[in-house]
Amino acid sequence: MFKKLNVISVIIITSICMTSPRASEHFTDQRAVHPIIELSKSKFYNSGILPITSTPLYGSETDWCEIIDSTWGEGAPTEEKLRIFDMFWETIDHNFACFQGLDIEWDDLRARYRPEIEGGVSRGRFCAIMNHLALTLRESHTAIIDTVVNYTYPQPGIPLMLLYTRKISSEYANHFSGHFGAGLSPLPDSTLLVYNTVESHPLGLRPGDIVLGYDGIPWHQLLQELLEAQLPIYGSSGSTESSYTHILQKSAGLNWHLFNTIDVVKYDTGDTLHLDTSPLINQDMEFVDSESMDIPGVPKPDIMNNDPVSYGIIEGTKIGYIYVWIWYFDADSQFYDAVYDLLDNYETIGLIIDIRNNTGGNMFLFDKGLSLLFNSSVSTIGFASRCNPNDHFAMCNAWGPEYYELQPDPTTYYDRPIAVLIGPLCISAGDMLALWMKFHPKCRFFGKPTMGAFNGPTGLSLENEDWRCRYAEFEAYLADDPEHYLTREELNVDVPVWLEPDDVVQELDTVVEEAKAWILNQPHIRTSSLSLDFGVVTVCGSTSQTLTIYNDGFVTLEVNPLSSSDPQFEVSSKFLSIAGSGSTDVEIIFTPRSENSVEASLTLLCNDSNRPQPQINLYGVGILEIEIQFGDVNRDSVINVLDVLSVVNHILGTAEFTDTEVMCRADCNADGQVNVLDALGIVNVILGIGECET
């Protein structure tokens, strides 16, 4: 299910600026408020608070230390800075639950930074120390911010580095999501694909363009320089190695305020342009960086109106599609309604659940919707916390798997393909939903691994109104392997795929196209009815009904054979081959042999891997309106050698029966067939040593 991850920090930390109860009861409080929202409940400092220089900051002679020191001034007294540092460092040292697999020496970081702070540092430098200290923990929930420094609006002259940010609600809109007005997606060569933009982007950016970097220097090189310079940081990073790299790369556009020109390869001409960044100054562009394309027939969630879930049918298909962007507000009822509606009111051949842009929240909110998809209970995870404040790796169980067992709805189950779309922006409860879906036998995963923040965060009050902090206090483990801790694990993806330039130019989502192809490129059997009632039929009489078998896939459906559990129901065709998007009618004939109610099933053995043996329930009632003497084939009221000869001629094909009643009379043993056993049975009647069935 998972690939192991060896965490190796790529941040070079240097002192370059040296200047002299129940699980639900506990997690209700922790999860009721989304972690990003919790950190956003503070003052917002716009660009008017601090002066904007006429040119960006980056250059070969840039003295970042001096700029950081001068931008925000001295700040709190040294004693207060030391108190905040000690409180954060000691809390992490004693309570942080995610040291497993983390290659850092926490004591060494204290020994490196505390003397620097004690010697006196500016407000900006102290904020940067705390930001980077948290970043070394490589855990997406864990952050410490100075709201004055980190929320300064990033215009030229402001030495603030931005990581990926996004809007999550109307009340707590992310401050900088409109800062660049375009979404970037990393490509394998570390360049950045422009996948979407605001209308009439100030720099003329369009989908398909490629961002190389700034001022003639590739972004991956500039990124390392900025990390080494230790600017204050605002935004979230990934826990897994892949998501950490992805998020730092895709943050290129947000940091335009540090540079003079942005280097762009235009898709339509192939020309490399060096565009002045100044047209972006003072722009406030409404843009949601979801790293996904619009899907015809499926609206995206309206986060600004507190609607985190949306769904629909992909245009021109029978594929249901569900977006979930956050487990907050009334996401539980919206997700349940989406699943229920697609299962109950549409003939879907598959589902796509898109959580690539899921920002997490309350993980209990997806239980009700998932119960409709599963048909058996699933034991998923438990949570552990630190046992010993002096041992980073001593863990004790906090809440066992019994609190996180998925309970199915016994009346429903989805037996069609389910494509789950995941990616590096999927965090926390989004991680958890992806993990839950790994237990569904019909699921396949498309995209990139999630952030890997499989833990429970808690807030830490620093007793200072300008500072906000949270950290991972509880670590998740697999229910069937309590020593297998999950934070920073790369969730396996069945089909690794991401946005590609040629697709976004055509407004196609590469990930969705792969998921659609998987669902469509297999046969999907569907029938016009799941049961047929033939009503009341005279014994040895017959009636028929038509069953239409559809193939909703693009690949030929083979049905081989169709077989009834009772010979009183006969199928006109035993073997079928139905082309993609085609259908075939099958006649089913009911011929009752006795006065009785008959229940049977018709099994369709086929090459639909999701429904290899669908069954149709068959019902009928036989009644006697005339007296029939079995064995009296020629209806002369005498059973003799003439009746035997009639049966023999039928068997030999020289005079086959065409009358249903005659067939019924000849079926001496009432097994639904006329063969040599019936001829022998009639002979025994003539000899007085046997009787036909009645």
C-alpha positions as CSV (number, residue, x, y, z in Angstrom):
1,M,0.0,0.0,0.0
2,F,2.8,2.4,0.8
3,K,6.3,3.1,-0.4
4,K,8.9,3.6,2.4
5,L,10.4,7.1,2.6
6,N,13.8,8.1,3.8
7,V,13.5,11.7,4.8
8,I,16.5,13.8,3.9
9,S,16.3,17.5,4.6
10,V,17.3,19.6,1.6
11,I,17.3,22.8,3.6
12,I,20.7,24.1,4.5
13,I,20.4,25.9,7.8
14,T,23.1,28.3,8.6
15,S,23.4,31.2,10.9
16,I,23.9,33.7,8.1
17,C,22.3,36.5,10.0
18,M,24.3,36.4,13.2
19,T,24.2,40.0,14.5
20,S,26.3,39.7,17.7
21,P,-11.4,9.9,27.0
22,R,-12.7,9.3,23.8
23,A,-11.1,10.0,20.4
24,S,-14.1,11.9,19.2
25,E,-14.2,14.0,22.4
26,H,-10.6,15.0,22.0
27,F,-10.6,15.6,18.3
28,T,-13.9,17.6,18.3
29,D,-12.0,20.6,19.5
30,Q,-8.9,19.9,17.4
31,R,-10.8,19.3,14.1
32,A,-13.8,21.6,14.4
33,V,-11.5,24.5,13.4
34,H,-9.5,23.8,10.3
35,P,-5.7,24.2,11.0
36,I,-5.2,26.8,8.3
37,I,-8.2,28.8,9.5
38,E,-6.9,28.6,13.1
39,L,-3.7,30.3,12.0
40,S,-5.5,32.9,9.9
41,K,-7.5,34.4,12.8
42,S,-5.3,37.5,13.1
43,K,-4.6,40.9,11.7
44,F,-3.8,41.2,8.1
45,Y,-1.0,43.6,7.3
46,N,-1.4,45.0,3.7
47,S,1.2,46.6,1.6
48,G,0.4,50.1,2.9
49,I,1.9,49.3,6.3
50,L,5.5,49.1,5.0
51,P,7.2,51.0,2.3
52,I,7.6,49.5,-1.2
53,T,10.9,49.9,-2.9
54,S,10.9,50.9,-6.6
55,T,12.7,47.7,-7.6
56,P,12.6,44.1,-6.3
57,L,15.3,42.8,-3.9
58,Y,17.1,40.0,-5.7
59,G,20.6,40.7,-7.0
60,S,24.1,39.3,-6.9
61,E,25.0,41.7,-4.1
62,T,21.8,41.3,-2.1
63,D,22.3,41.6,1.6
64,W,19.3,39.7,2.8
65,C,20.2,40.1,6.5
66,E,20.3,43.8,6.3
67,I,17.0,44.0,4.4
68,I,15.2,41.6,6.7
69,D,16.5,43.5,9.8
70,S,15.4,46.9,8.4
71,T,12.0,45.8,7.2
72,W,10.3,45.0,10.5
73,G,12.5,46.6,13.0
74,E,13.7,45.4,16.4
75,G,10.5,43.7,17.6
76,A,10.0,42.3,21.0
77,P,12.7,42.4,23.7
78,T,15.3,39.6,23.6
79,E,13.8,38.0,26.7
80,E,10.4,37.6,25.0
81,K,12.0,36.2,21.9
82,L,13.9,33.6,24.0
83,R,10.7,32.7,25.9
84,I,8.9,32.1,22.6
85,F,11.8,30.1,21.2
86,D,12.2,28.0,24.3
87,M,8.4,27.3,24.6
88,F,8.2,26.1,21.0
89,W,11.5,24.1,21.1
90,E,10.6,22.4,24.3
91,T,7.0,21.6,23.2
92,I,8.3,19.9,20.1
93,D,11.1,18.2,22.1
94,H,8.6,16.8,24.6
95,N,5.3,16.3,22.6
96,F,5.9,16.3,18.9
97,A,4.7,12.9,17.7
98,C,6.3,12.6,14.3
99,F,10.1,12.2,14.8
100,Q,10.0,8.8,13.2
101,G,12.0,8.8,9.9
102,L,13.1,12.4,10.4
103,D,16.8,13.0,9.9
104,I,17.5,16.0,12.1
105,E,19.3,16.6,15.4
106,W,16.8,18.7,17.4
107,D,19.3,19.5,20.2
108,D,21.8,20.8,17.6
109,L,19.2,23.3,16.2
110,R,18.7,24.7,19.7
111,A,22.4,25.0,20.2
112,R,22.7,26.8,16.8
113,Y,19.9,29.3,17.1
114,R,19.5,30.1,20.8
115,P,22.9,31.9,21.2
116,E,22.1,33.9,18.1
117,I,18.8,35.1,19.5
118,E,20.4,35.7,22.9
119,G,22.9,38.0,21.2
120,G,20.1,40.1,19.7
121,V,18.2,39.7,16.5
122,S,15.6,41.8,14.6
123,R,11.9,40.9,14.4
124,G,12.3,39.7,10.8
125,R,15.3,37.5,11.6
126,F,13.6,36.0,14.7
127,C,10.5,35.2,12.6
128,A,12.7,33.6,10.0
129,I,14.5,31.5,12.6
130,M,11.1,30.2,13.9
131,N,9.7,29.6,10.4
132,H,12.7,27.6,9.3
133,L,12.9,25.7,12.6
134,A,9.3,24.5,12.0
135,L,10.1,23.7,8.4
136,T,12.9,21.3,9.3
137,L,10.3,19.1,11.0
138,R,8.9,18.4,7.5
139,E,5.4,18.1,8.8
140,S,2.6,20.0,7.0
141,H,0.5,20.8,10.1
142,T,3.4,22.1,12.2
143,A,4.0,25.9,11.9
144,I,4.8,28.9,13.9
145,I,4.2,32.4,12.6
146,D,4.5,36.0,13.6
147,T,1.3,37.5,12.1
148,V,2.9,40.9,11.7
149,V,5.9,39.6,9.6
150,N,4.3,36.6,7.9
151,Y,1.1,38.4,6.9
152,T,2.9,41.5,5.4
153,Y,1.6,41.8,1.9
154,P,4.4,40.7,-0.5
155,Q,5.2,43.6,-2.8
156,P,8.6,44.6,-4.1
157,G,10.8,45.5,-1.1
158,I,9.3,42.9,1.2
159,P,11.8,40.1,2.0
160,L,9.1,37.5,2.5
161,M,9.1,34.0,0.8
162,L,5.8,32.5,-0.1
163,L,5.0,28.8,-0.3
164,Y,1.8,27.5,-1.8
165,T,-1.3,29.2,-0.4
166,R,-5.0,29.0,-1.2
167,K,-8.4,30.3,-0.3
168,I,-10.4,28.0,1.9
169,S,-13.6,30.0,2.8
170,S,-15.2,33.4,2.5
171,E,-14.5,34.3,6.1
172,Y,-10.9,33.2,6.1
173,A,-9.8,33.9,2.6
174,N,-6.1,33.2,2.1
175,H,-4.3,36.5,2.0
176,F,-2.1,35.9,-1.0
177,S,-4.0,33.6,-3.4
178,G,-4.5,36.4,-5.9
179,H,-0.9,37.6,-5.7
180,F,0.2,36.1,-9.0
181,G,-3.1,35.4,-10.8
182,A,-2.0,32.2,-12.5
183,G,-1.6,28.5,-11.5
184,L,1.8,26.8,-11.9
185,S,2.3,23.1,-12.0
186,P,5.8,21.5,-11.8
187,L,7.1,19.6,-14.9
188,P,9.6,16.8,-14.6
189,D,12.5,19.1,-15.7
190,S,11.7,21.5,-12.8
191,T,10.2,24.1,-15.0
192,L,6.7,25.3,-14.3
193,L,3.6,24.8,-16.5
194,V,1.0,27.6,-16.6
195,Y,-2.2,25.6,-16.4
196,N,-4.7,28.4,-15.8
197,T,-4.8,32.1,-15.4
198,V,-7.1,35.0,-14.6
199,E,-8.7,36.6,-17.7
200,S,-6.3,39.1,-19.3
201,H,-3.4,38.3,-17.1
202,P,-1.2,41.4,-16.5
203,L,1.8,39.6,-18.0
204,G,-0.1,38.0,-20.8
205,L,0.4,34.5,-19.4
206,R,-1.7,31.8,-21.0
207,P,-2.2,28.1,-20.4
208,G,0.6,26.1,-21.9
209,D,3.3,28.8,-21.2
210,I,6.4,27.6,-19.3
211,V,7.9,29.6,-16.4
212,L,11.7,29.0,-16.3
213,G,12.7,31.3,-13.4
214,Y,13.6,34.9,-12.8
215,D,16.3,37.3,-13.9
216,G,17.8,34.6,-16.2
217,I,18.2,32.1,-13.4
218,P,16.3,28.8,-13.2
219,W,13.7,28.7,-10.4
220,H,15.2,25.5,-8.8
221,Q,18.5,27.3,-8.4
222,L,16.8,30.5,-7.0
223,L,14.8,28.3,-4.7
224,Q,17.8,26.9,-3.0
225,E,19.4,30.4,-2.7
226,L,16.2,31.7,-1.0
227,L,16.1,28.8,1.4
228,E,19.8,29.3,2.3
229,A,19.1,33.0,2.8
230,Q,16.4,32.1,5.3
231,L,13.8,34.7,4.5
232,P,10.7,34.6,6.7
233,I,8.3,32.1,5.1
234,Y,4.5,32.1,4.8
235,G,2.6,29.1,3.5
236,S,2.4,25.3,3.8
237,S,5.0,22.7,2.7
238,G,4.6,19.0,2.2
239,S,5.4,16.2,4.6
240,T,6.5,13.7,2.0
241,E,9.6,14.2,0.0
242,S,7.7,14.4,-3.2
243,S,5.0,16.9,-2.0
244,Y,7.7,19.0,-0.3
245,T,9.5,19.4,-3.6
246,H,6.3,19.9,-5.6
247,I,5.0,22.7,-3.4
248,L,8.3,24.5,-3.3
249,Q,8.6,24.4,-7.1
250,K,5.0,25.4,-7.7
251,S,5.5,28.5,-5.4
252,A,7.6,30.2,-8.1
253,G,4.9,32.5,-9.2
254,L,4.0,33.7,-5.7
255,N,7.6,35.1,-5.3
256,W,7.7,37.5,-8.2
257,H,8.0,40.4,-5.8
258,L,11.6,39.5,-5.1
259,F,12.7,39.8,-8.8
260,N,12.9,42.2,-11.7
261,T,11.9,39.9,-14.6
262,I,10.2,36.5,-15.0
263,D,11.5,34.2,-17.7
264,V,8.7,32.6,-19.8
265,V,8.6,30.3,-22.8
266,K,5.5,31.1,-24.8
267,Y,3.5,28.0,-25.9
268,D,2.3,29.4,-29.2
269,T,5.7,30.7,-30.5
270,G,8.4,28.9,-28.5
271,D,10.0,32.3,-27.8
272,T,11.6,32.9,-24.4
273,L,10.5,36.2,-23.0
274,H,11.9,38.1,-20.0
275,L,8.9,39.9,-18.7
276,D,9.0,42.9,-16.3
277,T,7.2,41.9,-13.1
278,S,6.1,45.5,-12.2
279,P,2.6,45.1,-13.8
280,L,1.8,42.7,-11.0
281,I,2.2,45.4,-8.3
282,N,-1.0,46.2,-6.4
283,Q,-2.9,43.6,-8.3
284,D,-5.6,41.6,-6.3
285,M,-6.6,38.9,-8.7
286,E,-9.4,36.5,-7.7
287,F,-7.8,33.1,-8.5
288,V,-8.2,29.6,-7.0
289,D,-5.0,27.5,-7.5
290,S,-6.5,24.0,-7.5
291,E,-4.0,22.5,-10.0
292,S,-6.8,21.0,-12.0
293,M,-8.8,21.8,-15.1
294,D,-12.6,22.4,-15.5
295,I,-14.5,19.3,-16.3
296,P,-17.5,19.6,-18.7
297,G,-20.7,18.8,-16.9
298,V,-19.2,19.1,-13.4
299,P,-19.1,22.4,-11.4
300,K,-16.3,23.0,-9.1
301,P,-16.9,23.6,-5.4
302,D,-17.9,27.2,-4.4
303,I,-15.7,27.6,-1.4
304,M,-16.5,31.3,-1.1
305,N,-20.1,30.3,-0.4
306,N,-19.1,27.6,2.0
307,D,-19.9,24.7,-0.5
308,P,-16.9,22.4,-0.3
309,V,-18.4,19.6,-2.4
310,S,-19.8,19.5,-5.9
311,Y,-20.6,16.7,-8.3
312,G,-22.1,15.8,-11.7
313,I,-21.9,13.5,-14.7
314,I,-19.0,14.1,-17.0
315,E,-20.4,15.4,-20.3
316,G,-20.9,12.6,-22.9
317,T,-20.3,9.8,-20.5
318,K,-22.0,7.8,-17.7
319,I,-19.1,8.6,-15.2
320,G,-20.0,10.3,-11.9
321,Y,-17.6,12.9,-10.6
322,I,-17.3,14.3,-7.1
323,Y,-15.0,17.1,-5.9
324,V,-14.2,17.5,-2.2
325,W,-12.0,20.5,-1.4
326,I,-12.3,20.6,2.4
327,W,-13.8,18.6,5.2
328,Y,-15.4,21.6,6.9
329,F,-18.8,23.4,7.0
330,D,-21.5,20.8,6.1
331,A,-19.2,18.7,3.9
332,D,-20.5,15.5,5.5
333,S,-24.1,16.0,4.2
334,Q,-22.9,17.4,0.9
335,F,-20.6,14.4,0.3
336,Y,-23.3,11.9,1.4
337,D,-25.9,13.5,-0.9
338,A,-23.4,13.5,-3.8
339,V,-22.7,9.8,-3.4
340,Y,-26.3,8.8,-2.8
341,D,-27.6,10.7,-5.8
342,L,-25.0,9.3,-8.2
343,L,-25.7,5.8,-6.9
344,D,-29.4,6.0,-6.7
345,N,-30.5,8.2,-9.6
346,Y,-27.9,7.6,-12.3
347,E,-26.8,4.5,-14.2
348,T,-23.1,5.3,-13.7
349,I,-20.4,3.0,-15.1
350,G,-17.8,4.4,-12.7
351,L,-17.0,7.2,-10.2
352,I,-14.2,9.7,-10.0
353,I,-13.5,11.2,-6.6
354,D,-11.2,14.2,-7.0
355,I,-9.4,15.2,-3.8
356,R,-6.3,16.7,-5.4
357,N,-7.1,20.0,-3.8
358,N,-8.5,18.8,-0.5
359,T,-7.2,21.0,2.4
360,G,-8.3,18.6,5.2
361,G,-10.5,19.4,8.2
362,N,-12.6,17.0,10.2
363,M,-11.9,13.5,9.1
364,F,-15.1,12.2,10.6
365,L,-17.1,14.1,8.0
366,F,-16.5,11.5,5.2
367,D,-17.7,8.5,7.2
368,K,-21.4,8.7,6.2
369,G,-20.7,9.1,2.5
370,L,-18.1,6.3,2.4
371,S,-20.5,3.9,4.0
372,L,-22.6,3.9,0.8
373,L,-19.6,2.7,-1.2
374,F,-18.5,-0.1,1.0
375,N,-20.2,-3.5,1.9
376,S,-17.9,-4.6,4.7
377,S,-16.5,-2.9,7.8
378,V,-12.8,-1.8,7.6
379,S,-10.4,-1.3,10.4
380,T,-8.2,1.6,9.3
381,I,-5.9,3.5,11.7
382,G,-5.3,4.4,15.3
383,F,-3.5,7.3,16.9
384,A,-0.4,7.3,19.2
385,S,1.3,10.0,21.2
386,R,4.5,10.5,23.0
387,C,5.1,8.3,26.1
388,N,8.3,9.9,27.3
389,P,9.2,13.6,26.9
390,N,12.9,12.6,26.8
391,D,12.6,10.0,24.1
392,H,11.5,11.2,20.6
393,F,10.6,7.7,19.5
394,A,8.7,6.2,22.6
395,M,5.1,6.1,21.6
396,C,1.9,5.0,23.4
397,N,-1.5,4.3,22.0
398,A,-3.9,7.3,22.3
399,W,-7.0,6.1,20.5
400,G,-7.2,2.6,19.1
401,P,-8.6,1.5,15.7
402,E,-12.0,0.9,17.2
403,Y,-12.6,4.6,17.0
404,Y,-11.8,4.7,13.3
405,E,-13.6,1.7,11.9
406,L,-15.5,2.3,8.7
407,Q,-19.0,1.0,9.0
408,P,-20.8,0.2,5.7
409,D,-24.4,0.9,4.9
410,P,-25.8,-2.7,4.5
411,T,-28.2,-1.7,1.8
412,T,-25.7,-0.3,-0.6
413,Y,-22.4,-1.1,-2.3
414,Y,-20.7,0.4,-5.3
415,D,-19.3,-2.4,-7.5
416,R,-18.1,-0.3,-10.4
417,P,-14.6,1.2,-11.0
418,I,-13.8,4.1,-8.6
419,A,-10.9,6.4,-9.7
420,V,-9.5,8.4,-6.8
421,L,-7.5,11.5,-7.9
422,I,-4.9,12.6,-5.4
423,G,-1.9,15.0,-5.4
424,P,0.6,16.9,-3.4
425,L,-2.0,19.5,-2.3
426,C,-4.1,16.9,-0.6
427,I,-3.5,17.1,3.2
428,S,-4.6,15.9,6.6
429,A,-8.2,14.6,6.4
430,G,-7.6,14.5,2.6
431,D,-4.7,12.1,3.2
432,M,-7.0,10.1,5.4
433,L,-9.8,9.8,2.8
434,A,-7.2,8.6,0.3
435,L,-6.0,6.0,2.8
436,W,-9.6,4.9,3.5
437,M,-10.3,4.4,-0.2
438,K,-7.3,2.1,-0.5
439,F,-9.5,-0.5,1.3
440,H,-12.1,-0.5,-1.5
441,P,-11.5,-3.3,-3.9
442,K,-12.7,-1.3,-7.0
443,C,-10.5,1.7,-6.5
444,R,-7.5,2.8,-8.6
445,F,-5.4,5.9,-7.8
446,F,-4.4,8.5,-10.3
447,G,-2.1,11.5,-10.0
448,K,0.7,12.0,-7.5
449,P,1.1,11.1,-3.8
450,T,-0.6,13.2,-1.1
451,M,1.2,15.5,1.4
452,G,1.4,12.6,3.9
453,A,0.2,14.5,7.0
454,F,-1.3,11.5,8.7
455,N,-1.5,13.0,12.2
456,G,-3.6,15.0,14.5
457,P,-2.5,18.6,15.2
458,T,-3.1,20.7,18.2
459,G,-2.7,24.4,18.9
460,L,0.0,25.9,21.1
461,S,-0.7,29.2,22.8
462,L,2.5,31.2,22.9
463,E,0.9,33.8,25.2
464,N,1.7,36.6,22.7
465,E,-1.1,38.0,20.5
466,D,1.1,38.4,17.5
467,W,2.2,34.7,17.4
468,R,0.3,31.6,16.2
469,C,1.5,28.0,16.5
470,R,0.3,24.4,16.0
471,Y,2.1,21.1,15.9
472,A,1.4,17.4,15.4
473,E,0.6,15.9,18.8
474,F,-0.8,12.6,17.6
475,E,0.7,10.2,15.0
476,A,-1.5,7.8,12.9
477,Y,-0.6,4.1,12.5
478,L,-2.1,1.3,10.5
479,A,-4.6,-0.7,12.4
480,D,-3.0,-4.0,11.4
481,D,0.5,-2.8,12.0
482,P,0.6,-0.5,15.1
483,E,4.4,0.0,14.7
484,H,3.8,1.4,11.2
485,Y,3.6,5.2,11.6
486,L,2.2,7.0,8.6
487,T,3.4,10.6,8.5
488,R,5.7,11.3,5.5
489,E,4.7,8.0,3.8
490,E,4.2,8.2,0.1
491,L,0.8,6.9,-0.7
492,N,1.1,4.6,-3.7
493,V,-0.4,5.8,-7.0
494,D,-1.5,3.2,-9.5
495,V,-1.2,5.6,-12.5
496,P,1.4,8.3,-11.9
497,V,0.2,11.2,-14.1
498,W,0.0,15.0,-14.0
499,L,-1.0,18.0,-16.1
500,E,0.7,18.2,-19.5
501,P,1.2,21.3,-21.7
502,D,-0.6,20.1,-24.8
503,D,-3.6,19.0,-22.7
504,V,-4.1,22.2,-20.7
505,V,-4.0,24.2,-24.0
506,Q,-7.0,22.2,-25.1
507,E,-8.6,22.6,-21.6
508,L,-8.1,19.0,-20.8
509,D,-7.1,17.6,-17.4
510,T,-4.5,14.9,-18.1
511,V,-5.2,13.2,-14.8
512,V,-8.9,13.0,-15.5
513,E,-8.4,11.8,-19.0
514,E,-6.3,8.9,-17.7
515,A,-9.0,8.0,-15.2
516,K,-11.8,8.2,-17.8
517,A,-9.8,6.0,-20.1
518,W,-9.4,3.4,-17.4
519,I,-13.2,3.4,-16.7
520,L,-14.2,3.5,-20.3
521,N,-11.7,1.1,-21.7
522,Q,-13.3,-2.0,-20.2
523,P,-16.6,-3.6,-20.8
524,H,-19.5,-2.5,-18.5
525,I,-22.5,-4.8,-18.5
526,R,-25.9,-3.3,-17.8
527,T,-29.4,-4.9,-18.2
528,S,-32.8,-3.4,-18.8
529,S,-34.1,-5.1,-15.7
530,L,-32.8,-6.9,-12.6
531,S,-35.8,-9.1,-12.4
532,L,-38.5,-10.5,-14.8
533,D,-42.0,-11.6,-13.7
534,F,-43.7,-13.9,-16.2
535,G,-47.0,-13.9,-14.4
536,V,-49.5,-16.9,-14.5
537,V,-48.9,-19.4,-17.3
538,T,-50.8,-22.7,-18.1
539,V,-48.7,-25.8,-17.4
540,C,-47.0,-26.8,-20.6
541,G,-48.0,-23.5,-22.1
542,S,-45.3,-20.8,-22.5
543,T,-44.7,-17.0,-22.5
544,S,-41.7,-15.0,-23.2
545,Q,-40.1,-11.7,-22.2
546,T,-37.2,-9.7,-23.6
547,L,-34.1,-8.7,-21.6
548,T,-31.9,-6.1,-23.2
549,I,-28.2,-6.4,-22.3
550,Y,-26.1,-3.2,-22.7
551,N,-22.4,-2.7,-23.0
552,D,-21.6,0.8,-21.6
553,G,-17.9,0.5,-22.1
554,F,-15.7,0.9,-25.2
555,V,-14.4,-2.7,-25.3
556,T,-16.4,-5.7,-26.5
557,L,-18.5,-7.4,-23.9
558,E,-18.5,-11.2,-24.0
559,V,-21.3,-13.1,-22.3
560,N,-20.5,-16.8,-22.2
561,P,-22.9,-18.5,-21.4
562,L,-26.3,-17.3,-20.2
563,S,-27.6,-20.0,-17.9
564,S,-30.8,-20.4,-15.9
565,S,-31.0,-22.2,-12.6
566,D,-34.3,-23.8,-13.6
567,P,-35.0,-25.4,-17.0
568,Q,-38.5,-24.1,-17.0
569,F,-36.9,-20.8,-18.0
570,E,-35.1,-21.1,-21.3
571,V,-32.8,-18.6,-22.9
572,S,-32.9,-18.0,-26.6
573,S,-29.2,-17.2,-26.9
574,K,-26.4,-18.8,-24.8
575,F,-23.4,-16.9,-26.1
576,L,-23.3,-13.1,-26.8
577,S,-20.7,-10.7,-28.1
578,I,-21.7,-7.0,-27.7
579,A,-19.6,-4.2,-29.2
580,G,-18.7,-1.1,-27.1
581,S,-21.7,1.2,-26.5
582,G,-23.9,-1.6,-28.1
583,S,-26.8,-3.7,-26.9
584,T,-28.5,-7.0,-27.6
585,D,-32.0,-8.4,-26.9
586,V,-32.3,-11.9,-25.4
587,E,-35.7,-13.7,-25.3
588,I,-36.4,-15.7,-22.1
589,I,-39.2,-18.3,-22.4
590,F,-41.1,-19.6,-19.3
591,T,-42.7,-23.0,-19.7
592,P,-44.0,-24.3,-16.4
593,R,-44.0,-28.1,-15.9
594,S,-46.3,-28.2,-12.9
595,E,-48.8,-26.2,-11.0
596,N,-46.5,-24.2,-8.7
597,S,-44.8,-20.9,-8.1
598,V,-41.3,-20.8,-9.7
599,E,-38.4,-18.7,-8.7
600,A,-35.0,-18.9,-10.5
601,S,-32.1,-16.8,-11.5
602,L,-30.4,-16.1,-14.9
603,T,-26.6,-15.9,-14.6
604,L,-24.7,-13.9,-17.2
605,L,-21.0,-15.0,-17.1
606,C,-19.1,-12.2,-18.7
607,N,-15.7,-10.4,-19.0
608,D,-16.8,-7.3,-17.0
609,S,-14.3,-7.6,-14.2
610,N,-16.4,-5.5,-11.9
611,R,-19.6,-7.6,-12.5
612,P,-18.4,-11.0,-13.8
613,Q,-21.6,-12.8,-12.9
614,P,-24.6,-10.5,-12.7
615,Q,-27.9,-12.3,-12.0
616,I,-31.4,-11.6,-13.1
617,N,-34.2,-12.8,-10.8
618,L,-37.0,-14.8,-12.6
619,Y,-40.5,-15.4,-11.4
620,G,-43.5,-17.2,-12.7
621,V,-46.6,-19.3,-11.7
622,G,-47.8,-22.5,-13.5
623,I,-51.5,-23.4,-13.3
624,L,-53.5,-26.4,-14.6
625,E,-56.4,-25.7,-16.9
626,I,-56.3,-29.0,-18.9
627,E,-55.5,-32.5,-17.8
628,I,-52.3,-33.7,-19.4
629,Q,-51.1,-37.3,-19.4
630,F,-47.4,-37.4,-19.6
631,G,-46.2,-40.1,-22.0
632,D,-49.4,-39.8,-24.2
633,V,-47.4,-37.9,-26.9
634,N,-49.9,-38.3,-29.7
635,R,-52.9,-37.3,-27.4
636,D,-54.9,-40.5,-28.2
637,S,-55.4,-41.2,-24.4
638,V,-53.4,-44.3,-24.7
639,I,-49.7,-44.8,-24.0
640,N,-48.3,-47.3,-26.4
641,V,-45.5,-47.9,-28.9
642,L,-46.7,-45.1,-31.1
643,D,-45.8,-42.6,-28.4
644,V,-42.3,-44.2,-28.1
645,L,-41.8,-43.9,-31.9
646,S,-42.8,-40.2,-31.8
647,V,-40.1,-39.5,-29.1
648,V,-37.5,-41.5,-31.0
649,N,-38.2,-39.6,-34.2
650,H,-37.9,-36.3,-32.3
651,I,-34.6,-37.4,-30.9
652,L,-33.3,-38.5,-34.3
653,G,-34.5,-35.2,-35.8
654,T,-36.7,-36.9,-38.4
655,A,-39.9,-35.5,-36.9
656,E,-39.1,-32.8,-34.3
657,F,-41.9,-31.6,-32.0
658,T,-43.0,-28.0,-32.6
659,D,-45.9,-27.9,-30.2
660,T,-45.1,-26.9,-26.6
661,E,-47.8,-29.2,-25.2
662,V,-46.5,-32.2,-27.1
663,M,-43.0,-31.4,-25.8
664,C,-44.4,-31.3,-22.3
665,R,-46.3,-34.7,-22.8
666,A,-43.1,-36.3,-24.2
667,D,-41.0,-35.2,-21.2
668,C,-41.8,-38.3,-19.2
669,N,-39.3,-37.6,-16.4
670,A,-40.2,-33.8,-16.3
671,D,-36.6,-32.6,-16.5
672,G,-37.3,-30.0,-19.1
673,Q,-35.7,-32.0,-21.9
674,V,-36.9,-34.7,-24.4
675,N,-34.3,-37.4,-24.8
676,V,-33.7,-41.1,-24.7
677,L,-34.5,-41.2,-21.0
678,D,-38.1,-40.1,-21.8
679,A,-38.4,-42.9,-24.5
680,L,-37.2,-45.5,-21.9
681,G,-39.6,-44.1,-19.4
682,I,-42.6,-44.5,-21.8
683,V,-41.4,-48.1,-22.5
684,N,-41.5,-48.8,-18.8
685,V,-45.0,-47.5,-18.6
686,I,-46.1,-49.8,-21.4
687,L,-44.4,-52.7,-19.7
688,G,-46.1,-51.8,-16.4
689,I,-42.8,-51.4,-14.5
690,G,-42.8,-47.6,-14.3
691,E,-44.7,-44.3,-14.5
692,C,-44.2,-40.9,-16.0
693,E,-44.1,-37.9,-13.7
694,T,-47.4,-36.3,-13.2
